[in-house]
């Protein structure tokens, strides 16, 4: 009987430890949604920052439309009471509504406990002509239907954009970039991720695209105009064939120089430990790519 009692106590202790481990691995959480609207009488720029969260920006056709900022707050802690306290301590900040630059972010209203964690994601709908700067960690940045400049930076997250402003800058560590761009200047940089750049609706364009430990997929159209200078280390390059009249090409091992259209602007593409793939699509149908591509 004594042995049975000991075994029973051991089982109880193991169950208690398992329950404690589950509480650590699966903490309690609490959520809150906030919506703020204002009329953009003076707003020309948005500066959005979030640690541990995603950012989505959607451009609106109506220049007089109200700005709507939806904030999704998520707090985690070991128990329900602590999670609720953590959520209460989180505060969304929207500054500069009446100025040219509106700054969006969040902060702790008091020093957080060591076992608290917070995550805030933002969705912003605003007139498409504004300029946007976004910085996020551990979350995706999505910017669509925007004709102002865009400067996007993510750590451990994906960047997706569809813009046509004077410039597009996107940088991510441990993530991918998927950009559709029809403006004149871009700079796309990734580390440990693929970069896809659709320039099929761009005209004269310059800039640079780089990635380390990833592939660059570049799409050009009938009216795309630039001198492409592409090089890769530990990878291959494929591009449209010489039979296309809109291209003049000079090729050498692991590097390519091609003139697209009237060759206005210089686009540099550099890859370490990955391939570069260039394709041409007809302007009237982005889905129909030319089949003729050649490999080194």
Phi and psi in degrees as GROMACS dihedral restraints (atoms count N, CA, C in turn):
[ dihedral_restraints ]
;  ai    aj    ak    al  type     phi  dphi    fc
    3     4     5     6     1   -59.7    20    10
    4     5     6     7     1   -41.4    20    10
    6     7     8     9     1   -63.9    20    10
    7     8     9    10     1   -40.1    20    10
    9    10    11    12     1   -63.6    20    10
   10    11    12    13     1   -37.5    20    10
   12    13    14    15     1   -64.3    20    10
   13    14    15    16     1   -43.4    20    10
   15    16    17    18     1   -61.2    20    10
   16    17    18    19     1   -45.7    20    10
   18    19    20    21     1   -60.6    20    10
   19    20    21    22     1   -41.8    20    10
   21    22    23    24     1   -62.0    20    10
   22    23    24    25     1   -41.5    20    10
   24    25    26    27     1   -64.3    20    10
   25    26    27    28     1   -41.2    20    10
   27    28    29    30     1   -60.7    20    10
   28    29    30    31     1   -43.6    20    10
   30    31    32    33     1   -61.9    20    10
   31    32    33    34     1   -42.6    20    10
   33    34    35    36     1   -61.3    20    10
   34    35    36    37     1   -43.8    20    10
   36    37    38    39     1   -62.8    20    10
   37    38    39    40     1   -43.2    20    10
   39    40    41    42     1   -63.5    20    10
   40    41    42    43     1   -41.5    20    10
   42    43    44    45     1   -63.1    20    10
   43    44    45    46     1   -41.2    20    10
   45    46    47    48     1   -63.4    20    10
   46    47    48    49     1   -41.7    20    10
   48    49    50    51     1   -64.8    20    10
   49    50    51    52     1   -40.8    20    10
   51    52    53    54     1   -63.1    20    10
   52    53    54    55     1   -42.0    20    10
   54    55    56    57     1   -63.3    20    10
   55    56    57    58     1   -41.0    20    10
   57    58    59    60     1   -63.1    20    10
   58    59    60    61     1   -42.2    20    10
   60    61    62    63     1   -62.1    20    10
   61    62    63    64     1   -40.8    20    10
   63    64    65    66     1   -63.8    20    10
   64    65    66    67     1   -37.1    20    10
   66    67    68    69     1   -65.7    20    10
   67    68    69    70     1   -32.7    20    10
   69    70    71    72     1   -72.7    20    10
   70    71    72    73     1   -44.6    20    10
   72    73    74    75     1   -72.7    20    10
   73    74    75    76     1   -37.6    20    10
   75    76    77    78     1  -117.1    20    10
   76    77    78    79     1    75.5    20    10
   78    79    80    81     1   -68.7    20    10
   79    80    81    82     1   161.0    20    10
   81    82    83    84     1   -75.4    20    10
   82    83    84    85     1   155.3    20    10
   84    85    86    87     1  -139.8    20    10
   85    86    87    88     1   161.1    20    10
   87    88    89    90     1  -142.9    20    10
   88    89    90    91     1   145.5    20    10
   90    91    92    93     1  -131.0    20    10
   91    92    93    94     1   153.9    20    10
   93    94    95    96     1  -151.2    20    10
   94    95    96    97     1   142.4    20    10
   96    97    98    99     1  -115.9    20    10
   97    98    99   100     1   132.4    20    10
   99   100   101   102     1  -124.2    20    10
  100   101   102   103     1   141.9    20    10
  102   103   104   105     1  -127.6    20    10
  103   104   105   106     1   127.7    20    10
  105   106   107   108     1  -124.6    20    10
  106   107   108   109     1   136.5    20    10
  108   109   110   111     1  -128.9    20    10
  109   110   111   112     1   147.3    20    10
  111   112   113   114     1  -158.6    20    10
  112   113   114   115     1   159.9    20    10
  114   115   116   117     1   -89.7    20    10
  115   116   117   118     1   126.9    20    10
  117   118   119   120     1   -82.6    20    10
  118   119   120   121     1    64.6    20    10
  120   121   122   123     1   -63.4    20    10
  121   122   123   124     1   -36.8    20    10
  123   124   125   126     1  -121.6    20    10
  124   125   126   127     1    -7.8    20    10
  126   127   128   129     1   -71.4    20    10
  127   128   129   130     1   122.4    20    10
  129   130   131   132     1  -119.7    20    10
  130   131   132   133     1   -18.1    20    10
  132   133   134   135     1  -136.1    20    10
  133   134   135   136     1   146.6    20    10
  135   136   137   138     1  -122.9    20    10
  136   137   138   139     1   132.6    20    10
  138   139   140   141     1  -122.0    20    10
  139   140   141   142     1   107.8    20    10
  141   142   143   144     1  -117.6    20    10
  142   143   144   145     1   127.3    20    10
  144   145   146   147     1  -132.9    20    10
  145   146   147   148     1   135.8    20    10
  147   148   149   150     1  -149.1    20    10
  148   149   150   151     1   133.3    20    10
  150   151   152   153     1   -95.1    20    10
  151   152   153   154     1   127.5    20    10
  153   154   155   156     1    62.0    20    10
  154   155   156   157     1    71.6    20    10
  156   157   158   159     1   175.9    20    10
  157   158   159   160     1   170.3    20    10
  159   160   161   162     1  -107.8    20    10
  160   161   162   163     1   160.0    20    10
  162   163   164   165     1  -131.3    20    10
  163   164   165   166     1   129.3    20    10
  165   166   167   168     1  -125.6    20    10
  166   167   168   169     1   126.5    20    10
  168   169   170   171     1  -120.5    20    10
  169   170   171   172     1   128.4    20    10
  171   172   173   174     1  -122.5    20    10
  172   173   174   175     1   120.2    20    10
  174   175   176   177     1   -80.0    20    10
  175   176   177   178     1   140.1    20    10
  177   178   179   180     1  -107.6    20    10
  178   179   180   181     1   141.8    20    10
  180   181   182   183     1   -65.5    20    10
  181   182   183   184     1   -37.0    20    10
  183   184   185   186     1   -76.9    20    10
  184   185   186   187     1   111.3    20    10
  186   187   188   189     1   -65.5    20    10
  187   188   189   190     1   -20.3    20    10
  189   190   191   192     1   -96.6    20    10
  190   191   192   193     1     2.9    20    10
  192   193   194   195     1   -67.9    20    10
  193   194   195   196     1   147.5    20    10
  195   196   197   198     1   -66.6    20    10
  196   197   198   199     1   148.1    20    10
  198   199   200   201     1   -80.6    20    10
  199   200   201   202     1   133.3    20    10
  201   202   203   204     1  -124.4    20    10
  202   203   204   205     1   121.9    20    10
  204   205   206   207     1  -115.7    20    10
  205   206   207   208     1   114.5    20    10
  207   208   209   210     1  -105.0    20    10
  208   209   210   211     1   123.7    20    10
  210   211   212   213     1  -113.3    20    10
  211   212   213   214     1   128.3    20    10
  213   214   215   216     1  -109.7    20    10
  214   215   216   217     1   109.8    20    10
  216   217   218   219     1  -101.5    20    10
  217   218   219   220     1   134.9    20    10
  219   220   221   222     1  -135.7    20    10
  220   221   222   223     1   124.1    20    10
  222   223   224   225     1  -120.5    20    10
  223   224   225   226     1   144.6    20    10
  225   226   227   228     1  -129.9    20    10
  226   227   228   229     1   146.1    20    10
  228   229   230   231     1  -161.2    20    10
  229   230   231   232     1   170.1    20    10
  231   232   233   234     1   -65.2    20    10
  232   233   234   235     1   -26.6    20    10
  234   235   236   237     1  -139.6    20    10
  235   236   237   238     1   167.5    20    10
  237   238   239   240     1   -61.7    20    10
  238   239   240   241     1   -41.5    20    10
  240   241   242   243     1   -63.8    20    10
  241   242   243   244     1   -42.1    20    10
  243   244   245   246     1   -67.2    20    10
  244   245   246   247     1   -38.4    20    10
  246   247   248   249     1   -63.2    20    10
  247   248   249   250     1   -41.5    20    10
  249   250   251   252     1   -64.2    20    10
  250   251   252   253     1   -40.0    20    10
  252   253   254   255     1   -65.7    20    10
  253   254   255   256     1   -38.7    20    10
  255   256   257   258     1   -64.3    20    10
  256   257   258   259     1   -42.9    20    10
  258   259   260   261     1   -63.3    20    10
  259   260   261   262     1   -40.3    20    10
  261   262   263   264     1   -63.2    20    10
  262   263   264   265     1   -29.4    20    10
  264   265   266   267     1   -82.7    20    10
  265   266   267   268     1    -6.8    20    10
  267   268   269   270     1   -90.3    20    10
  268   269   270   271     1   137.8    20    10
  270   271   272   273     1  -137.0    20    10
  271   272   273   274     1   126.1    20    10
  273   274   275   276     1   -79.9    20    10
  274   275   276   277     1   137.7    20    10
  276   277   278   279     1  -117.5    20    10
  277   278   279   280     1   126.4    20    10
  279   280   281   282     1  -128.8    20    10
  280   281   282   283     1   107.1    20    10
  282   283   284   285     1  -119.3    20    10
  283   284   285   286     1   145.0    20    10
  285   286   287   288     1    86.1    20    10
  286   287   288   289     1    29.0    20    10
  288   289   290   291     1   -60.5    20    10
  289   290   291   292     1   -29.5    20    10
  291   292   293   294     1  -100.9    20    10
  292   293   294   295     1    11.6    20    10
  294   295   296   297     1  -118.3    20    10
  295   296   297   298     1  -179.0    20    10
  297   298   299   300     1   -71.0    20    10
  298   299   300   301     1   -27.5    20    10
  300   301   302   303     1  -119.0    20    10
  301   302   303   304     1   121.2    20    10
  303   304   305   306     1  -101.1    20    10
  304   305   306   307     1   123.9    20    10
  306   307   308   309     1  -106.1    20    10
  307   308   309   310     1   127.1    20    10
  309   310   311   312     1  -121.2    20    10
  310   311   312   313     1   132.9    20    10
  312   313   314   315     1  -170.9    20    10
  313   314   315   316     1  -161.7    20    10
  315   316   317   318     1  -152.6    20    10
  316   317   318   319     1   164.0    20    10
  318   319   320   321     1  -154.5    20    10
  319   320   321   322     1   166.8    20    10
  321   322   323   324     1   -86.1    20    10
  322   323   324   325     1   132.3    20    10
  324   325   326   327     1   -73.8    20    10
  325   326   327   328     1   -20.8    20    10
  327   328   329   330     1  -145.6    20    10
  328   329   330   331     1   168.5    20    10
  330   331   332   333     1   -59.9    20    10
  331   332   333   334     1   121.3    20    10
  333   334   335   336     1   -73.5    20    10
  334   335   336   337     1   151.1    20    10
  336   337   338   339     1   -67.9    20    10
  337   338   339   340     1   157.2    20    10
  339   340   341   342     1   -62.5    20    10
  340   341   342   343     1   -28.0    20    10
  342   343   344   345     1   -98.7    20    10
  343   344   345   346     1    14.2    20    10
  345   346   347   348     1   -93.1    20    10
  346   347   348   349     1   148.1    20    10
  348   349   350   351     1  -141.2    20    10
  349   350   351   352     1   145.3    20    10
  351   352   353   354     1  -132.8    20    10
  352   353   354   355     1   146.5    20    10
  354   355   356   357     1  -140.7    20    10
  355   356   357   358     1   131.2    20    10
  357   358   359   360     1  -131.8    20    10
  358   359   360   361     1   126.7    20    10
  360   361   362   363     1  -112.4    20    10
  361   362   363   364     1   145.5    20    10
  363   364   365   366     1  -121.5    20    10
  364   365   366   367     1   141.0    20    10
  366   367   368   369     1  -123.7    20    10
  367   368   369   370     1   121.6    20    10
  369   370   371   372     1  -121.4    20    10
  370   371   372   373     1   125.2    20    10
  372   373   374   375     1  -111.1    20    10
  373   374   375   376     1   123.6    20    10
  375   376   377   378     1  -152.8    20    10
  376   377   378   379     1   164.9    20    10
  378   379   380   381     1   -53.5    20    10
  379   380   381   382     1   139.6    20    10
  381   382   383   384     1   -67.3    20    10
  382   383   384   385     1   -19.0    20    10
  384   385   386   387     1   -85.1    20    10
  385   386   387   388     1    -0.4    20    10
  387   388   389   390     1   -74.4    20    10
  388   389   390   391     1   160.5    20    10
  390   391   392   393     1   -95.0    20    10
  391   392   393   394     1   144.8    20    10
  393   394   395   396     1  -130.3    20    10
  394   395   396   397     1   132.4    20    10
  396   397   398   399     1  -123.2    20    10
  397   398   399   400     1   122.0    20    10
  399   400   401   402     1  -126.5    20    10
  400   401   402   403     1   138.3    20    10
  402   403   404   405     1  -137.4    20    10
  403   404   405   406     1   128.2    20    10
  405   406   407   408     1  -142.1    20    10
  406   407   408   409     1   155.0    20    10
  408   409   410   411     1  -123.6    20    10
  409   410   411   412     1   137.6    20    10
  411   412   413   414     1    56.1    20    10
  412   413   414   415     1    40.3    20    10
  414   415   416   417     1  -164.3    20    10
  415   416   417   418     1   160.1    20    10
  417   418   419   420     1   -84.4    20    10
  418   419   420   421     1   142.4    20    10
  420   421   422   423     1  -108.4    20    10
  421   422   423   424     1   125.4    20    10
  423   424   425   426     1  -126.4    20    10
  424   425   426   427     1   124.0    20    10
  426   427   428   429     1  -130.3    20    10
  427   428   429   430     1   118.4    20    10
  429   430   431   432     1  -129.4    20    10
  430   431   432   433     1   147.0    20    10
  432   433   434   435     1    56.3    20    10
  433   434   435   436     1    55.5    20    10
  435   436   437   438     1  -127.2    20    10
  436   437   438   439     1   134.7    20    10
  438   439   440   441     1  -113.4    20    10
  439   440   441   442     1     9.4    20    10
  441   442   443   444     1   -96.1    20    10
  442   443   444   445     1  -178.1    20    10
  444   445   446   447     1   -72.7    20    10
  445   446   447   448     1   152.6    20    10
  447   448   449   450     1  -135.0    20    10
  448   449   450   451     1   131.8    20    10
  450   451   452   453     1  -129.3    20    10
  451   452   453   454     1   110.3    20    10
  453   454   455   456     1  -123.9    20    10
  454   455   456   457     1   133.6    20    10
  456   457   458   459     1  -141.1    20    10
  457   458   459   460     1   127.9    20    10
  459   460   461   462     1  -135.2    20    10
  460   461   462   463     1   144.5    20    10
  462   463   464   465     1  -118.3    20    10
  463   464   465   466     1   123.6    20    10
  465   466   467   468     1    61.1    20    10
  466   467   468   469     1    43.4    20    10
  468   469   470   471     1  -158.2    20    10
  469   470   471   472     1   163.0    20    10
  471   472   473   474     1   -90.6    20    10
  472   473   474   475     1   149.2    20    10
  474   475   476   477     1  -120.4    20    10
  475   476   477   478     1   125.0    20    10
  477   478   479   480     1  -125.2    20    10
  478   479   480   481     1   129.1    20    10
  480   481   482   483     1  -145.7    20    10
  481   482   483   484     1   149.6    20    10
  483   484   485   486     1  -139.8    20    10
  484   485   486   487     1    99.0    20    10
  486   487   488   489     1  -137.1    20    10
  487   488   489   490     1   166.0    20    10
  489   490   491   492     1  -142.6    20    10
  490   491   492   493     1    19.2    20    10
  492   493   494   495     1   -77.1    20    10
  493   494   495   496     1  -174.0    20    10
  495   496   497   498     1   -63.6    20    10
  496   497   498   499     1   -26.7    20    10
  498   499   500   501     1  -156.4    20    10
  499   500   501   502     1   153.1    20    10
  501   502   503   504     1  -132.6    20    10
  502   503   504   505     1   122.2    20    10
  504   505   506   507     1  -122.3    20    10
  505   506   507   508     1   128.2    20    10
  507   508   509   510     1  -140.1    20    10
  508   509   510   511     1   134.2    20    10
  510   511   512   513     1  -141.9    20    10
  511   512   513   514     1   133.7    20    10
  513   514   515   516     1  -143.8    20    10
  514   515   516   517     1   143.5    20    10
  516   517   518   519     1  -108.1    20    10
  517   518   519   520     1   128.7    20    10
  519   520   521   522     1    60.8    20    10
  520   521   522   523     1    48.5    20    10
  522   523   524   525     1  -162.7    20    10
  523   524   525   526     1   175.9    20    10
  525   526   527   528     1  -112.9    20    10
  526   527   528   529     1   159.3    20    10
  528   529   530   531     1  -121.2    20    10
  529   530   531   532     1   129.3    20    10
  531   532   533   534     1  -127.6    20    10
  532   533   534   535     1   100.6    20    10
  534   535   536   537     1  -121.3    20    10
  535   536   537   538     1   132.1    20    10
  537   538   539   540     1  -111.8    20    10
  538   539   540   541     1   121.7    20    10
  540   541   542   543     1  -141.8    20    10
  541   542   543   544     1   135.8    20    10
  543   544   545   546     1  -126.2    20    10
  544   545   546   547     1    20.4    20    10
  546   547   548   549     1   -95.7    20    10
  547   548   549   550     1  -168.5    20    10
  549   550   551   552     1   -95.2    20    10
  550   551   552   553     1   -14.7    20    10
  552   553   554   555     1  -146.4    20    10
  553   554   555   556     1   133.2    20    10
  555   556   557   558     1  -142.2    20    10
  556   557   558   559     1   155.0    20    10
  558   559   560   561     1  -142.6    20    10
  559   560   561   562     1   112.3    20    10
  561   562   563   564     1  -122.0    20    10
  562   563   564   565     1   125.4    20    10
  564   565   566   567     1  -137.3    20    10
  565   566   567   568     1   128.6    20    10
  567   568   569   570     1  -133.4    20    10
  568   569   570   571     1   151.2    20    10
  570   571   572   573     1  -126.5    20    10
  571   572   573   574     1   125.8    20    10
  573   574   575   576     1    62.0    20    10
  574   575   576   577     1    47.5    20    10
  576   577   578   579     1  -168.9    20    10
  577   578   579   580     1   159.0    20    10
  579   580   581   582     1   -84.8    20    10
  580   581   582   583     1   145.2    20    10
  582   583   584   585     1  -116.9    20    10
  583   584   585   586     1   122.3    20    10
  585   586   587   588     1  -115.1    20    10
  586   587   588   589     1   120.8    20    10
  588   589   590   591     1  -123.7    20    10
  589   590   591   592     1   112.9    20    10
  591   592   593   594     1   -97.4    20    10
  592   593   594   595     1   105.7    20    10
  594   595   596   597     1  -111.4    20    10
  595   596   597   598     1    24.2    20    10
  597   598   599   600     1   -68.1    20    10
  598   599   600   601     1   -18.7    20    10
  600   601   602   603     1  -106.4    20    10
  601   602   603   604     1     8.3    20    10
  603   604   605   606     1   -86.2    20    10
  604   605   606   607     1   156.7    20    10
  606   607   608   609     1  -104.9    20    10
  607   608   609   610     1  -121.0    20    10
  609   610   611   612     1   -68.6    20    10
  610   611   612   613     1   131.1    20    10
  612   613   614   615     1  -147.7    20    10
  613   614   615   616     1   146.0    20    10
  615   616   617   618     1  -139.4    20    10
  616   617   618   619     1   172.3    20    10
  618   619   620   621     1   141.0    20    10
  619   620   621   622     1  -161.2    20    10
  621   622   623   624     1  -147.9    20    10
  622   623   624   625     1   149.5    20    10
  624   625   626   627     1  -132.2    20    10
  625   626   627   628     1   127.2    20    10
  627   628   629   630     1  -138.6    20    10
  628   629   630   631     1   152.3    20    10
  630   631   632   633     1  -155.0    20    10
  631   632   633   634     1   151.7    20    10
  633   634   635   636     1  -120.6    20    10
  634   635   636   637     1   127.0    20    10
  636   637   638   639     1    64.4    20    10
  637   638   639   640     1    51.6    20    10
  639   640   641   642     1  -170.1    20    10
  640   641   642   643     1   177.1    20    10
  642   643   644   645     1  -109.7    20    10
  643   644   645   646     1   148.8    20    10
  645   646   647   648     1  -109.0    20    10
  646   647   648   649     1   122.4    20    10
  648   649   650   651     1  -108.7    20    10
  649   650   651   652     1   113.9    20    10
  651   652   653   654     1  -115.8    20    10
  652   653   654   655     1   127.3    20    10
  654   655   656   657     1  -116.5    20    10
  655   656   657   658     1   129.3    20    10
  657   658   659   660     1  -122.0    20    10
  658   659   660   661     1   160.7    20    10
  660   661   662   663     1  -120.4    20    10
  661   662   663   664     1  -175.2    20    10
  663   664   665   666     1   -61.0    20    10
  664   665   666   667     1   -31.5    20    10
  666   667   668   669     1  -103.5    20    10
  667   668   669   670     1     2.9    20    10
  669   670   671   672     1   -67.0    20    10
  670   671   672   673     1   131.3    20    10
  672   673   674   675     1  -130.7    20    10
  673   674   675   676     1   114.6    20    10
  675   676   677   678     1  -171.1    20    10
  676   677   678   679     1   162.2    20    10
  678   679   680   681     1   -98.6    20    10
  679   680   681   682     1   114.9    20    10
  681   682   683   684     1   -90.0    20    10
  682   683   684   685     1   128.7    20    10
  684   685   686   687     1  -122.5    20    10
  685   686   687   688     1   107.0    20    10
  687   688   689   690     1  -121.2    20    10
  688   689   690   691     1   139.7    20    10
  690   691   692   693     1  -148.2    20    10
  691   692   693   694     1   150.6    20    10
  693   694   695   696     1  -142.9    20    10
  694   695   696   697     1   148.3    20    10
  696   697   698   699     1  -114.4    20    10
  697   698   699   700     1   126.3    20    10
  699   700   701   702     1    61.4    20    10
  700   701   702   703     1    49.8    20    10
  702   703   704   705     1  -165.0    20    10
  703   704   705   706     1  -177.6    20    10
  705   706   707   708     1  -124.8    20    10
  706   707   708   709     1   159.6    20    10
  708   709   710   711     1  -122.9    20    10
  709   710   711   712     1   130.0    20    10
  711   712   713   714     1  -125.6    20    10
  712   713   714   715     1   142.2    20    10
  714   715   716   717     1  -154.3    20    10
  715   716   717   718     1   167.5    20    10
  717   718   719   720     1   -58.8    20    10
  718   719   720   721     1   152.6    20    10
  720   721   722   723     1   -75.9    20    10
  721   722   723   724     1   166.4    20    10
  723   724   725   726     1   -68.4    20    10
  724   725   726   727     1   -18.6    20    10
  726   727   728   729     1   -67.2    20    10
  727   728   729   730     1   -16.1    20    10
  729   730   731   732     1   -74.9    20    10
  730   731   732   733     1   124.4    20    10
  732   733   734   735     1   -67.2    20    10
  733   734   735   736     1   -18.5    20    10
  735   736   737   738     1   -87.3    20    10
  736   737   738   739     1     6.6    20    10
  738   739   740   741     1  -128.7    20    10
  739   740   741   742     1   135.3    20    10
  741   742   743   744     1  -113.3    20    10
  742   743   744   745     1   134.3    20    10
  744   745   746   747     1  -134.2    20    10
  745   746   747   748     1   141.0    20    10
  747   748   749   750     1  -127.2    20    10
  748   749   750   751     1   126.8    20    10
  750   751   752   753     1  -123.2    20    10
  751   752   753   754     1   141.5    20    10
  753   754   755   756     1  -141.8    20    10
  754   755   756   757     1   162.1    20    10
  756   757   758   759     1   -53.9    20    10
  757   758   759   760     1   131.4    20    10
  759   760   761   762     1    62.3    20    10
  760   761   762   763     1    12.9    20    10
  762   763   764   765     1  -151.7    20    10
  763   764   765   766     1   153.3    20    10
  765   766   767   768     1  -142.2    20    10
  766   767   768   769     1   140.8    20    10
  768   769   770   771     1  -125.9    20    10
  769   770   771   772     1   124.6    20    10
  771   772   773   774     1  -136.6    20    10
  772   773   774   775     1   145.6    20    10
  774   775   776   777     1  -105.7    20    10
  775   776   777   778     1   117.1    20    10
  777   778   779   780     1  -100.3    20    10
  778   779   780   781     1   131.9    20    10
  780   781   782   783     1    59.5    20    10
  781   782   783   784     1  -132.4    20    10
  783   784   785   786     1   -87.6    20    10
  784   785   786   787     1     6.6    20    10
  786   787   788   789     1    59.3    20    10
  787   788   789   790     1    37.9    20    10
  789   790   791   792     1   -85.3    20    10
  790   791   792   793     1   122.7    20    10
  792   793   794   795     1    91.9    20    10
  793   794   795   796     1   158.4    20    10
  795   796   797   798     1  -123.8    20    10
  796   797   798   799     1   126.5    20    10
  798   799   800   801     1  -115.5    20    10
  799   800   801   802     1   117.3    20    10
  801   802   803   804     1  -103.0    20    10
  802   803   804   805     1   132.1    20    10
  804   805   806   807     1  -125.7    20    10
  805   806   807   808     1   125.6    20    10
  807   808   809   810     1  -134.7    20    10
  808   809   810   811     1   132.6    20    10
  810   811   812   813     1  -135.1    20    10
  811   812   813   814     1   138.2    20    10
  813   814   815   816     1  -115.5    20    10
  814   815   816   817     1   127.3    20    10
  816   817   818   819     1    61.4    20    10
  817   818   819   820     1    53.4    20    10
  819   820   821   822     1  -177.7    20    10
  820   821   822   823     1   172.5    20    10
  822   823   824   825     1  -101.0    20    10
  823   824   825   826     1   162.3    20    10
  825   826   827   828     1  -121.9    20    10
  826   827   828   829     1   124.8    20    10
  828   829   830   831     1  -123.5    20    10
  829   830   831   832     1   119.9    20    10
  831   832   833   834     1  -114.4    20    10
  832   833   834   835     1   132.3    20    10
  834   835   836   837     1  -137.4    20    10
  835   836   837   838     1   156.6    20    10
  837   838   839   840     1  -113.0    20    10
  838   839   840   841     1   134.8    20    10
  840   841   842   843     1  -121.9    20    10
  841   842   843   844     1   148.1    20    10
  843   844   845   846     1   -73.3    20    10
  844   845   846   847     1   143.4    20    10
  846   847   848   849     1   -62.4    20    10
  847   848   849   850     1   -29.2    20    10
  849   850   851   852     1   -83.9    20    10
  850   851   852   853     1    -4.8    20    10
  852   853   854   855     1  -160.3    20    10
  853   854   855   856     1   100.6    20    10
  855   856   857   858     1   -63.0    20    10
  856   857   858   859     1   -22.2    20    10
  858   859   860   861     1   -82.5    20    10
  859   860   861   862     1   -14.0    20    10
  861   862   863   864     1   -99.0    20    10
  862   863   864   865     1    95.7    20    10
  864   865   866   867     1   -88.7    20    10
  865   866   867   868     1   151.1    20    10
  867   868   869   870     1   -65.5    20    10
  868   869   870   871     1   138.8    20    10
  870   871   872   873     1   -80.3    20    10
  871   872   873   874     1   -20.1    20    10
  873   874   875   876     1   -82.1    20    10
  874   875   876   877     1   103.6    20    10
  876   877   878   879     1  -132.3    20    10
  877   878   879   880     1   144.3    20    10
  879   880   881   882     1  -121.5    20    10
  880   881   882   883     1   148.4    20    10
  882   883   884   885     1  -107.2    20    10
  883   884   885   886     1   150.7    20    10
